[in-house]
Amino acid sequence: MFSWLPWIGKSKRVQYHDTQVLELDFLVDEFHAAMADIQDPIRVRIHAALLSCQSPKDLWFLRSKLFGLISKHHCESVANTRIGRLDQKLRFFVDNHPDYSPDELPSKPMTLLH
């Protein structure tokens, strides 16, 4: 009956611009959740570094320190699981945030250039 109306039957792309998942604090909270059960001086340093992060790229470079901390206190598979969850949220954030580009995050480990 109303199928001729242009807006009937068309699905809209989900907009995340006004939700909490597009706040940088959402990613910082995931870092805190990943290391919540660990008591170590390195955790305090990572926490201090998280306070000064201003972009997803800054958070990306803290991943290796977080991985080392988790694998030191648990095991590598636990670290892979937690970092994998963090990577998914980072990727979602840069894919959907209007101010950041997916190109800002490296897609593979960085290598040293001479």
C-alpha positions as CSV (number, residue, x, y, z in Angstrom):
1,M,0.0,0.0,0.0
2,F,2.7,2.5,1.0
3,S,5.6,0.8,-0.9
4,W,5.8,3.6,-3.4
5,L,7.0,6.0,-0.7
6,P,10.8,6.5,-1.0
7,W,11.6,6.0,2.6
8,I,9.7,2.7,3.0
9,G,11.7,-0.4,2.7
10,K,15.1,1.3,2.7
11,S,17.4,0.6,5.6
12,K,19.5,3.3,7.0
13,R,23.2,2.9,7.8
14,V,23.6,2.9,11.5
15,Q,25.0,6.2,12.8
16,Y,27.2,6.1,15.8
17,H,28.2,9.7,16.0
18,D,26.4,10.5,19.3
19,T,27.1,7.3,21.2
20,Q,29.6,6.5,23.8
21,V,31.4,4.0,21.6
22,L,32.9,6.9,19.7
23,E,34.6,8.5,22.7
24,L,38.3,8.0,23.2
25,D,37.5,7.2,26.8
26,F,35.7,4.1,25.6
27,L,39.0,2.7,24.3
28,V,40.9,3.8,27.4
29,D,38.4,1.9,29.5
30,E,39.1,-1.2,27.5
31,F,42.8,-0.8,28.3
32,H,41.9,-0.5,32.0
33,A,39.7,-3.6,31.8
34,A,42.5,-5.6,30.1
35,M,44.9,-4.9,33.0
36,A,42.4,-4.7,35.9
37,D,43.5,-7.9,37.6
38,I,47.2,-7.1,37.5
39,Q,49.2,-5.3,40.2
40,D,52.5,-4.2,38.8
41,P,54.6,-1.0,38.6
42,I,54.4,-1.2,34.8
43,R,50.6,-1.0,35.1
44,V,51.0,2.4,36.8
45,R,53.2,3.6,34.0
46,I,50.7,2.4,31.4
47,H,47.9,4.2,33.3
48,A,49.9,7.4,33.3
49,A,50.5,7.1,29.5
50,L,46.8,6.5,28.9
51,L,46.0,9.8,30.6
52,S,48.1,11.7,28.0
53,C,46.8,9.8,24.9
54,Q,44.9,12.1,22.6
55,S,44.3,9.9,19.5
56,P,43.8,6.2,18.6
57,K,47.3,6.2,17.2
58,D,48.7,7.0,20.7
59,L,46.7,4.1,22.1
60,W,47.9,1.8,19.3
61,F,51.5,2.2,20.3
62,L,50.7,1.3,24.0
63,R,49.4,-2.2,22.9
64,S,52.8,-3.8,23.0
65,K,53.4,-2.7,26.5
66,L,50.0,-4.0,27.5
67,F,50.6,-7.3,25.8
68,G,53.9,-7.7,27.6
69,L,52.3,-6.9,31.0
70,I,49.4,-9.3,30.5
71,S,51.6,-12.2,29.2
72,K,54.0,-11.7,32.1
73,H,51.3,-12.1,34.7
74,H,49.0,-14.6,32.9
75,C,50.0,-16.3,29.6
76,E,50.3,-15.4,26.0
77,S,46.9,-16.8,25.0
78,V,45.2,-14.6,27.6
79,A,47.2,-11.6,26.3
80,N,46.2,-12.4,22.7
81,T,42.5,-12.6,23.7
82,R,42.5,-9.3,25.5
83,I,44.6,-7.5,22.9
84,G,42.3,-9.0,20.2
85,R,39.3,-7.5,21.9
86,L,41.1,-4.2,22.2
87,D,42.0,-4.3,18.5
88,Q,38.4,-4.9,17.4
89,K,37.3,-1.8,19.4
90,L,40.1,0.3,18.0
91,R,39.3,-0.7,14.5
92,F,35.6,-0.1,15.0
93,F,36.4,3.3,16.5
94,V,38.5,4.5,13.6
95,D,36.1,3.0,11.0
96,N,33.1,4.9,12.4
97,H,34.4,8.1,13.9
98,P,34.1,11.1,11.7
99,D,37.3,12.7,12.9
100,Y,39.7,9.7,12.4
101,S,40.7,7.7,9.4
102,P,41.3,4.0,9.3
103,D,44.6,4.8,7.8
104,E,45.8,6.2,11.1
105,L,46.3,2.8,12.6
106,P,49.1,0.6,11.2
107,S,47.9,-2.6,9.7
108,K,50.9,-4.7,10.6
109,P,53.8,-4.5,13.1
110,M,56.2,-1.7,12.5
111,T,59.7,-2.5,11.4
112,L,62.8,-0.5,12.1
113,L,64.2,1.4,9.1
114,H,67.9,2.1,8.9
